[in-house]
């Protein structure tokens, strides 16, 4: 598929797709058509890469960190031990994020209860929730 169809399919803007290509996060094939600027042809692997970028970003990874992992994968460094290490790190980050979200939810629920009760006494203090 060409860049406009790929952008539509992944929900990215064409500019974001181009940015990811520039950063080496996506590596579409080059078609023989297009003259000096050959068409870029995207595959299902590229769609999967975008899904992984989004997952990694949701875990707090930077694009640089994702790029390093992606490059490692492309170079064949896919040992079971390394894959397990990466997965453990992702699980740890997600668990930490869940803990922070749980604290934030507890604070917001207590604040809502306090407001609905007419604001009796001191408001719940966000500092007590480690968000």
C-alpha positions as CSV (number, residue, x, y, z in Angstrom):
1,X,0.0,0.0,0.0
2,X,1.1,3.6,-0.6
3,X,1.7,6.2,2.1
4,X,-1.7,7.8,2.0
5,X,-3.5,4.4,2.4
6,X,-1.0,3.4,5.1
7,X,-1.6,6.6,7.0
8,X,-5.4,6.2,6.8
9,X,-5.2,2.5,7.9
10,X,-3.0,3.2,10.9
11,X,-4.6,6.5,11.9
12,X,-1.4,8.4,11.5
13,X,-0.9,11.6,9.5
14,X,1.3,11.4,6.4
15,X,3.7,13.7,8.2
16,X,4.0,11.4,11.1
17,X,4.6,8.4,8.8
18,X,7.3,10.4,7.1
19,X,8.8,11.3,10.5
20,X,8.9,7.6,11.5
21,X,10.6,6.8,8.2
22,X,13.2,9.5,8.8
23,X,13.9,8.1,12.3
24,X,14.2,4.6,10.9
25,X,11.2,3.3,12.8
26,X,9.5,2.4,9.5
27,X,11.3,1.0,6.4
28,X,8.9,0.8,3.5
29,X,10.0,-0.9,0.3
30,X,10.8,1.3,-2.7
31,X,8.7,0.7,-5.8
32,X,10.2,0.9,-9.3
33,X,7.7,3.7,-10.2
34,X,8.1,7.3,-9.2
35,X,11.2,8.4,-11.0
36,X,13.7,10.2,-8.8
37,X,11.4,9.8,-5.8
38,X,10.2,6.2,-5.9
39,X,7.0,5.3,-4.3
40,X,7.2,3.9,-0.8
41,X,5.3,0.7,-0.4
42,X,4.1,-0.4,3.1
43,X,3.5,-3.9,4.2
44,X,1.7,-5.6,7.1
45,X,5.0,-5.6,9.0
46,X,4.9,-1.8,8.9
47,X,1.3,-1.8,10.3
48,X,2.6,-4.1,13.1
49,X,5.5,-1.7,13.7
50,X,3.1,1.2,14.2
51,X,1.0,-0.9,16.6
52,X,4.3,-1.7,18.5
53,X,5.2,2.0,18.5
54,X,1.9,2.9,20.1
55,X,2.2,0.1,22.7
56,X,5.7,1.2,23.6
57,X,4.7,4.8,23.9
58,X,1.8,3.8,26.2
59,X,4.4,2.1,28.4
60,X,6.4,5.3,28.5
61,X,9.2,4.4,26.1
62,X,10.6,7.2,24.0
63,X,10.8,6.8,20.2
64,X,14.6,6.5,20.6
65,X,14.1,3.6,23.0
66,X,11.7,2.0,20.6
67,X,14.1,2.6,17.7
68,X,16.9,0.9,19.6
69,X,14.7,-2.2,20.4
70,X,13.4,-2.2,16.8
71,X,17.0,-2.1,15.4
72,X,18.1,-4.8,17.7
73,X,15.2,-7.0,16.5
74,X,16.0,-6.2,12.8
75,X,19.6,-7.2,13.3
76,X,18.5,-10.6,14.6
77,X,19.1,-10.2,18.3
78,X,16.0,-12.1,19.2
79,X,17.2,-14.7,21.7
80,X,14.7,-16.1,24.0
81,X,16.5,-14.6,26.9
82,X,16.5,-11.1,25.4
83,X,12.9,-11.4,24.4
84,X,12.0,-12.4,27.9
85,X,14.0,-9.5,29.3
86,X,12.2,-7.0,27.1
87,X,8.8,-8.5,28.0
88,X,9.6,-8.4,31.7
89,X,10.6,-4.7,31.4
90,X,7.4,-3.9,29.6
91,X,5.3,-5.8,32.2
92,X,7.1,-3.9,35.0
93,X,6.5,-0.5,33.4
94,X,2.8,-1.4,32.8
95,X,2.4,-2.6,36.4
96,X,4.0,0.7,37.7
97,X,1.7,2.7,35.5
98,X,-1.3,0.7,36.8
99,X,-0.3,1.5,40.3
100,X,0.0,5.2,39.5
101,X,-3.4,5.1,37.8
102,X,-5.0,3.3,40.8
103,X,-3.6,6.0,43.1
104,X,-5.0,8.7,40.8
105,X,-8.4,7.0,40.7
106,X,-8.5,6.7,44.5
107,X,-7.7,10.4,44.9
108,X,-10.4,11.4,42.3
109,X,-13.0,9.2,43.9
110,X,-12.3,10.6,47.4
111,X,-12.3,14.1,46.0
112,X,-15.7,13.5,44.3
113,X,-17.1,12.1,47.5
114,X,-15.8,15.1,49.4
115,X,-17.4,17.5,46.9
116,X,-20.7,15.6,46.8
117,X,-20.8,15.7,50.6
118,X,-20.6,19.5,50.5
119,X,-16.8,19.9,51.1
120,X,-16.7,19.1,54.8
121,X,-13.3,19.6,56.4
122,X,-10.1,19.5,54.5
123,X,-10.0,18.4,50.9
124,X,-8.2,15.2,50.0
125,X,-4.5,16.0,49.4
126,X,-3.0,14.7,46.2
127,X,0.4,14.4,47.9
128,X,-1.0,11.5,49.9
129,X,-1.7,9.4,46.7
130,X,1.7,9.1,45.0
131,X,0.4,9.7,41.5
